[in-house]
Structure formats: C-alpha cells, structure tokens
Amino acid sequence: MTAKERRIQELKRSVAEIDAPEAFALQQKGAALIDVREADEIARSSPQDALRLGRGFLELRIEESVPDFERTVVVMCAGGVRSLFAAEGLKQLGYRNVRSLRGGFNAWKNSGLPVETPRNLTAKDRERYSRHLLIPEVGEKGQLKLLESKVLFVGAGGLGSPAALYLAAAGVGTIGIIDNDVVDRSNLQRQVLHTDDRVGTSKVESARKTINGINPAVKVIGYEARLDESNADEIFADFDVIVDGSDNFATRYTVNDASVRLNKPNVHGSIFRFEGQVSVFWPGYGKHRGPCYRCLYSEAPPPELAPS
C-alpha cells in the first residue's frame, strides 16, 4: 500500500462519509453543501444551491459562508477523495459536524439529484470588477448577484442620472428606464446621462448610449412613455428594485402604489435646491410590515403649496 493509499484510509476512519441521497436530505434540512472542485469543473455543473468555495481557498473563505461551527457541513469533490482532505481541514478549524460525500459529484449526478450550471465571472468581469472582488462584503458572490439583478429607474433626469451611472458601473445586469421626455440643453448642468449633441433626442436612448458606453455588458430596457396606473404594474413586474427619480407628485404616488401591490422595494429620492431626501419603502420586507410613501404623506399638497 502506498503512502497516499494509507493516508486516504486514515481519513476514511476519521471523516464520516455519506451517500448522495443522504447528502441531499441533509441539505434540505439546512446543511451546507460545499463544492470544493476547481472553478473549471464547477463551471460545467454543480449541485443546486451548493456553496462553491474551491479547495484552494476553502479554509480562508469558509467562515464567511458558514459562520456557525455547529451547522452540518457536507463536503463534495468530483469522486470523493479531495473532499476527505477538505473535511479534515474543516474539522481542524473547529467545525463539529462534517461529512464527506462518497463518490462526489459523480455520485450526486448519477443519483438524479438537482444540478445547475452556475454563472461565473469571465476574465473581463474579473478585470472590470476587481476592486469589488477584493471587498469581503461584495466578493464574487455579491458581484454575481449584482450581475443578475434588475433595477428600474423612473425618470432619467437629475436624480436618475447619477444613480444609473453608478449602478451600471457597479455591474447591475439589467437597467430599465422609463421617461417620455427629450434632452433639453437646460438639463445638462445636472442630468449627467446626457450630452450636448443629444439635445432634442429621447432621454431613454440618450441614457442607453451613456450606460452602454460605461459598461457594454449592461442590458438597458427603455420605455418611452409616461408612467401611470395603466402601465405601472406591467412595467414593474420584471424588476427587483424600483428607483423613483420622478419630479411630480402624481408619479410618486403611482410608483408607491404599484410597488406596494407588487411588493417591490421603492427607493425614493427628491431634491429642492440644496436640500435632499432619500428613503427606502418596502412594506413587505421582514417580519413586520413597514410604512410606504403614502403612509407618510397620505395625499399630495395642493399645487399652490408644492415647490417647483
């Protein structure tokens, strides 16, 4: 018996091994299923909802993903050998309920258990978002969430412009813009999505050009229309977050009411000269329902009292 074979036998005596159906059952009950294969292996297919940490950085990254040392952890590789070494490392770190998946991903797949092809960052993504990837609070997992997210901007004016620029730069994958106006030269000192050579053209198309100039990978969905009760629900349905940069009360209440009906977070901003407000209204979030815009301001002020 070789030294390698003796070492594997030692690990089999010290690390509990389970089969694929048992691993799936534990995952359904809340266990963390950790795929420690290489990135190119994971890119082809991986168990659904697995934590894809890779063997090389497992010990450095595990506590961010599984902070509870009492939580059951199932480690998986391709065939069941690398996972034994990884499981031993986790036990040495202090994880108390560690299992290794016998037969690895091959056994999981052959058992007909759910798999998915995870989205992975391309080489260009890693270059573009390198500073995000260095931040633990974002990292690769957070960047992938940004790339998969969809944000709708109501208005491409003074509020929508800087917000859209920064979210596009940050890598929000889909940005929607609804605005029925055209670019006016008087807009340009604050509406930084637009340029002088686009005066008289659609704000939606102007915004699309600027956003894709910053980040060509962003999908821009434009609506050259005025938001009202007849179209709000249909437009809002496909987005994760609604950013309200409107400049009139009628639209603000329309945004609020549709967001409440669809349980969408409504990021609201307003500005008057050197004063500004920003709030997030999300009544359906968490255990307790919070207020919406209409809860705070039940009706719009009369026109003569509304600042211009």
N, C-alpha and C positions, 0 to 999 in steps of 0.2 A: 504494500500500500504506500502510495506516495505521500509526501508531507501535505500536499494540497488535499488529498482524499482524507487524511487523518484529521485535518483542520475542519473540513466540512462535516465529518462525523461528530466532532466535538460540538459544533454549532447546532447540529440536529438534536443533540442531547440537551442543550441549554435553551434553545429557542422553540417555542411551541409552533407547530405547523398545522395549518388548516386547509381544507379543500375550497374550491371556488364557490360552491353554493353556500357554504358556511360563512365565507368572507362576505358574500353579498348580503346574507341575512344580518350579519353584524353591522355592515354599512347602513342598512335600512333602519337599524336601531340607534344609529348615531355614531358608530365607529368611524375613525378617519382612515380611508383607504389611500395609501401613499404609493404613487407610481415612481419608482426610483430609476427607471430606464433612462437612456440617453435621449437628448432632445430630438434627434432624428427618428428614433423609434416611436416616441410619444406622438410625433407629428403625424404619423401614419394612422394611429388609432390608440385609444386609451379608454379604460372603464369610465362610464358616465359618472360625473361628479367626483372623480378622483382628484387628490391633491398631487400635482405634477411637480415634484421638487428636484428630481435628479439625484443620483448617488453622490456626485462630486461635492455638492453644497448642502447635503441633507442636514448635517449636524449644525450648520450655520443658520439654516432657514427654518428649521422645524418649529422652534418656539414661537415664531410669528404666526404660523398656521395652526399649530396645536399647542396653545399655552397651558392647557390642563394636563398635568402629568398623570392623572388618573384615568383619562379618556382611553378607551381601547383603540389601539393602532394596529392596522393590518398593512404590512409592507409587501409590495409586489414588484418583481422584475420580469424578465422575459420567461425564464424557465424555473426559477425558484432557488438559485444559488446566490446571486448578488443580494437578494432580499434577506438571506440569512445573515450576511455580514452587516447589512444596514440595520437589521433588527437588533443585533448585538450592540451596535453603536448607540442606538436609541435607549436600550436598557442601561448602558453605562452612563448616559446623560440623566437618567432618573425616571424614564417612562416605565410604568409598572405593569401595564397590560399590553404587551407587544406580541403580535403574531406574524408569521411569515406565510405567504400564500404558496402552498405546494403546487408546483407546476407553473407558477407565474401567470403571465398574461395569456400564454398559450392555453392553459387550462381554463382560464376565465372565458376566453373566446370560444373554445370548444364546448363549453357548457351552455352556450347560447345566452350568456348574460349581457346586459346592455353596454354598448360601447359607443363612442362618438369620436369624430375627427376634430380635435381641438384647434381653434385658431391660434396661430403662432405669429410672433413678430418676425417680419422679414429683416434682411440686412439693412435695408433703407429705414425701416421703422426703428431699429436699434440705434442707428446713427442719428436720426431726427429726434428721438425721444430719450437720448442717452442720459440727460440730466434728470428726467423723471425716473428712469430706471435705477438711478443711484439713491433715490429718496425712499427709505423703507415704507413710508406711508403711501407711496404710489407703487413703485416697483413694476415688475412685468404683469402681475395680476391686475393691478389698478389700471395700467395702460391699456390692457386688453378690454377692460370694462369701458374705458373712455372710447375706444375704437368701435365698440358695439353699441354705444349709446346714441340716442336721437333727441335733439333739442329743437324746439320750435321758437322762433323769435316773432313776436307780434310787433311789427314795426322795424324798419331799417334806418332809423333816424339817430338822434343824439344819444339815446340810451342803448339801442340795439347795436349800433356800430361798434363801439369798443368791446362790448360783451361778445359779439360774434367773432371779432378778430381774435380775441384771446382764446375762445373755445376752439376755434379752428386750428390755431397754432398748437393748442394742447392736445389735439388729436381726437376731438369728438367726431365720431364717424359720419353722422348724418345731421345736417343743419337745415331746418326748414325756415323759410322767411315768408311772411305774409305782409304785403304792403301794396296799396293801389296807387301810390304817388310816383312822381318822376323827380329826378335830381334837379334842384334849383341852385344857382350859384350862392344864394344866401345860406344854403345848408352847409357849405363846405368848411366853415370855420369850426364845426363841431361834429359833423357826420362823416367820420373818417373812413367809412367804407367806400366813399365816392370820390371822384376826381373831376377836375375842371373839364376834361374832354368828354365827360359823360353828361354834362348839363342837358336837360331835356329828355334824357333816356330813362327807362324804367329803373326804379330803385332796386327791384328784385334782381334784374340782370346785372346791374352795376355791382351789387353785393356779391353775386355769384362770381364775377370776374375777380374781384379782390380776394375773396375767400380762397378760390382755387389758385390764385397767384401765390398765396401764402402756403397753402397746403393742397396740392393737386389731388390727394387721396380722399379729401372730404367730399361726400355726396351732398350736393345742395339741391333742395326741393323748393321751388318757388311757387308762390300763389299771388298772382297779380289781381287781388280782389280786396274788398273791404270786409273785415270780419264782422259778422252779425249772427243772430240766433239761427239763421237758416243754414249756415255752413260751419259753425264753430265745432260741433260735435264730430262731424266727419273729418275735419282737418286735424283736430287734436288727437283723434283716436290712435294714430300710429306713432305718437311721440311719447318719450319718457318724462320730459320736463317742459313746461311752458314758461317762457321768459316774456313778461309783459313790459314792453317799452312803449306803450301807446301814449298819446298825448291828449286824450279826451275821456270824459267820464263814461260815456255810453259804451265805449270799447272795453274799458276797465271792468265794468260790471258784466259784460258779455264774457270776457276772459274768466272772471271769477266763477260765474255760474256754470260754465261748461267744465271748468276744472273740478268743481265740486261734484258735478254729475258723474264725471269720468274718473274721479279720484286721482287727479294728476297734480303733482306739486306745481304751484304757481309762484314763480319768482317775480316779485313786483318791484318796480323802481319808478321813481318820479323825481323831478328836479325843477326848482324855481330859482333862477338867478344863482346865488351862492349857497342855496340850501338843497339838500337831497334827502331822500328816504329810500330804504331798501328793506324788503321783508320777504319771508317765505311763508306762504299759506298752503298748508297741506292737511286739511281736516281729517283725512283717512289714515294718517300716519300714526303708528304706535297703538298703545292700548287705549288711550283717551283721545277723543276727537277734539282737535283744536279749533280755533276760530278761522274764518275765512275773511276776505276783504269786506264782504257785505255785513259780516258780524260787527266789524269795527265801524264801518260807515254804511249805515243801512240804506241811505239814498244819497244821490249827488246833491251838492249845494245848488241853489238857483244860479242861473247863468250870470247874473249881475254880481255875484259874490265869488265866482270862480276866477282865480288869477289866470292871466294869459301867458 
